Structures are given as C-alpha cells and as structure tokens.
Amino acid sequence: MLYLVPTPVGNMDDMTFRAVEVLKSVSLILAEDTRTSRVLLNHFDIHTPLQAHHLFNEHQSVESIVQRLLSGEDIALITDAGTPGISDPGFLLVRECVRSGVELSVLPGATAFVPALVGSGLPCERFCFEGFLPHKKGRQSKLEALKSEQRTMIFYESPHRIAKTLEQFKQTFGEDRRASLAREISKKFEEFQRGTLSELSAHYAEKTPKGEFVIVVEGSSKE
C-alpha cells in the first residue's frame, strides 16, 4: 500500500499519532527533501529509510516505486510540509498506483490553505484553490480568467514575490476587492492581514515580507 502522509506546516505538534505510527511501520519513506524530513523524523524517533522523491526525479523513479509496491511493500510519501499532492509532488505517483491497482491510504492532516481560508473572514462554503500562479508565461491570462470568478480564491506565494503579486491582483481584480494574507501558519509568529487589495498592496510595498504566504481573495460579485 502507498500511504500519503501529511506533515506539519509549522508547529510539530500538528503531527497526528496515526501519521507517526504509519511512518514507523512502512519499509520506505519517499521525501521531497530528505534533509528537511530527517529533522521531522528524528523529532518523532522515526528511523525508517528515506528516499528522495521530488519534481526533478519523480518521472524516473515512479516505475520502480510502483513495482516495489506491487511486490508487497508498504511505502509512505511525505513532502516538506502539508499534504502530498497539494502544490507538492504526489499526483504522478498516485496516478500510476491507481492505474496499476496499488492500494492507497490518504491520511487526513495538515495543509496550509484550510486554516488560511477559514481565518480569512471571507466566504468559505464555496472556493477555488489555485496554488502557485505561473511566474511568467500565462500568468496575466490566468488572472484575467479569474477576474469574474465568484467563488473565494486561494493562492500560494513566496515572500519575495508577494508585493508584485498583490499589485497585480489590485490591477486585475480591483482595488476594493477584499482579501486576507496568512503567513507562518501554526508557527509562533503566525499572522493574518485583512483588508482591500489596495490596502494590502500598500502595506507590503513598505514592509519586508517574511515566511510563506497564503492569499485568500474575495470572489467577484458580478457574473
């Protein structure tokens, strides 16, 4: 069986008992960054062998991993933080497991966008998750396509691009569109900034941003 195991996005205490149990019981853990994951595993006294599995090698390694699973091994997939497959490696391996008849077990657990959405103060009964936008090619056309999206929208962004992204959002979605920025979720310096896109853009034009961001943007009120 392939286990997809969420790992904390910040606070180590967000790790579930079941996740620790699974990671101790499998024969191999596939990790996005073995150095980052080793810190987590050492914290929970987990000594299962690690193998790198990331965007740059997954196409080459997925076949051999599926063969090991078909031979009877139990393997777990983790990423640096959050749930595998959500803006992280995972989809390709899951797809091949489904095609090959390998059983899957997806553990519930940490993912950054859920607390960011719920804490935004914006409607969360209907939403669309966009993750990271393209850096260059197709970025503006993607934003234009979302201009009339009526559901609450969720984006991920790195600190060095947040000011530029907010300015683009303001220009595309409108200065008065409401939004929320969440950073350092579940960590000591967790912070929410809420306001219009104009207000948030002005704030981060003057302040040096730190930490990974989740941007939650109000949907359009027009068809």
Secondary structure, DSSP 8 states (H G I E B T S, - for coil): -EEE--B-SS-GGGS-HHHHHHHHHSSEEEES-HHHHHHHHHHTT----EEE--TTTHHHHHHHHHHHHHTT--EEEE-SSB-TTSSSS-HHHHHHHHHHT--EEE-----THHHHHHTTSS--SSEEEEEE--SSTTHHHHHHHHTT--SEEEEEE-GGGHHHHHHHHHHHH-TT-EEEEEESTTSTT-EEEEEEHHHHHHHHHHS---S-EEEEE---S--
